[in-house]
């Protein structure tokens, strides 16, 4: 009985020693004294107008370091696209996959059919010299199609999360689709882009070699 009491006291002291210091520790922010980043609708509209005028698809609005991860905000506009079937699959190589960056879409306008899945058909590495690879979504692959894909019918107000390593492929866009994209870059491989850089970009004349800056 005495041995049991001693063992119980030792166990109780051990629990107290472990638990109470942990409870006493104050939470620490993962981004120390970081400022919030505000992007007004007028700025996003400016990117959309630029996309329509110059037939651009993807533009990086911001890229911000928030501590343990970097967050990018993209403005995307895609025009009408017919149903991709049969031989079209082998020609377009329209499937995209990003190895290190996950993406979240919020659809503002339009509707489209989006296929997703990890099993790519005939994947090819995207050249590191491409502007989207260097400035928007990092290294990854293009492919002809996706085996056994999930099919998503996107419309205004919908959201979709596409993890890194998951292929994504628009096979039909009814008239157009416009969406805001949140990019999660835990390895911080992409360049930062500030409000000042964004305003400078929008104010400058369009140049095909300009990229996002």
N, C-alpha and C positions, 0 to 999 in steps of 0.2 A: 504493500500500500504506500509506504514511504517513497519507494522508488517511482511509483506512478505519479505521486504529487510533484516530485522533483522534475520528472519529465514534462509534466503539464506546465510547470512554471517556466521551464526552459523554452517550451514551444510558444507560450504566451509572450515572453520577452522577445523572442525572435520575430514574431508577427508585429509587435509594437515597433521594434527597431526598423523593420522593413517598411511598414505602412506609413508611420507618422512622418518620417523625413520626406517621403514621396508626396504626402498630402501637403506638407509645408512648402514645398517648392512652388514658386510662382510660375505661371505659364509665360513662355517667351515667344515673341512674334517671330515667324519665319522670314519676315521681311521687316527689318528694323528701320523705323522712321521713314517708311516709304509713302509717297504721295499717291492719292487716287488719280486715275487718268480718265478725263472726261472727253468724249467724242460726240459733238453735236450732230443732229440729224442733217444740218446744212452741209457739214463736211462729208458725210456719207453720200448725200445726194450729189455732191461735186464729183466724187469718184464714179458714181453711177453714170452721170452725164458724160464724163470723159470716156468711160467704157463704151457707151453707145456711139459716141462721135468717132471713136478711133478703133472700134471693133476689138476692144480688149476684153479678156475674160476675167482675169484674176489680178487684183492689185492689193498690195499690203498697205494697210492704213497705219497701223502701229505695230511695234514690237517692243515689249516692255519687260524688264527684269523685275519679278515680284518675289525674289528670294530663292526658293528652291526650284523654281521653274520660270521659264520665260513664256509670256503670253503674246501671241500675235493676233491682230484683228484684220481680216481680209474682207474686201468688197468684191463680190463676184456677180457677173452678169453673163448668162449664156443664152444665145438665140435659138430659134427653132431648130429641132433635130428630128428627123424621121425615125421610124422604128428600125433598129439595127438588127438584121437577121441574116442568116445564110452567109454569103460571101462577104458581106459588109464586115462581119466579125474579123475576118482574116486580113482586112486591109487597114482598118482604122487604127488599131493598136491604141484604142482610146481608154483602156483601163489604166488607172493610176494607183500606185501603192507607195506609201511613204514609210521608210524603215524606222524613223526616230520621232516623227511628229504626229500626234493625234489631232483630229479635227472634229469640231462641232458646228453643224450648220443650223441656222435659223432662217427659214424661208420667208421672205418679205412679199414677193409677188410671183405669180405664175405657177406652173405645175410641170411635173416631170416624172419619168420612171428612172429610178436609180437602183442598180444592182450592186451588191456588196458580197465579199467573201475572201478568204485567205488563199484559195487554191487558184493561182494564176495559170493561164494557158500561154506557153511560149513567152515567158517574161524576159525582158531585156533591160539592163541597167540604164537609167536615165543619165545622159552625159553631165558631168559636174560643171560644165561650162554654161549650161542653160540658166537663164535668169531665175526661173521659178525654183530650181534646185538650190541656187546660191542664196536667194533672198526670201523665199516664201515657205517651202515645205521640206527642204533638205533632200538627201539622197533617197533613192527608191527605184521602182521599176515601172515600166510600161508593159502592157500585155495585150494579146488579141482578144481574150475573153476570160471569163471566170467559170470554173467548174462548180456546179451545184450552188448557184448564187441565191442569196435572199433578195427578194424583189420588194422595193419600197415605192409606193405611189405618193410622191411629195406634192404638197400644196401649201399655199400661204398660211402661215401660222405654225407649220410643223417644224420639228427639230429632229436631228439625227446625229448620233455620236459614232465616229469612225476611228477606231483605235489604230495606232501605228501597226503596220504589217497587214492591214486589211485592204484588199483591192476595192475600188469603187469606180462605177461605170454608168454614165448617163446613156441610156439607149433610146430615150424618147423625151423630147421637150415640146410641149404642145404649141406654144407660141414663143415664150421666153421664160426664164426663171432667174430671179434675183434673190440672193441670200447673203447674209453676213456670216462669216466664218470665224470661229475662235480656234486658234492653233495653240496646242500645248507642246512646248519645246523643253523637256526636262534636262536635256544635255546642253542647252544654250548654244546650239550650232548656228543659229541664224543671226544676222546683224540686227541691232536695235534700230528703231525708228521712232523719233520723237514728234511732238506736235509741230515744232518748228520745221522739221524736215518734211512733214506731211503738207503743211501750208506752202512751203517752197515748191514742192512737187506739183501741187494743184495750180499754182500761179505760173509755172513755167510752160512755154510752148511744148506741145507734144513732140517727142522724138522716138522713133522705133527702137533705138538703142538705149533709151533712158533707164529702163528698169523701174524700180520703185523709189528712186531717189532723184 
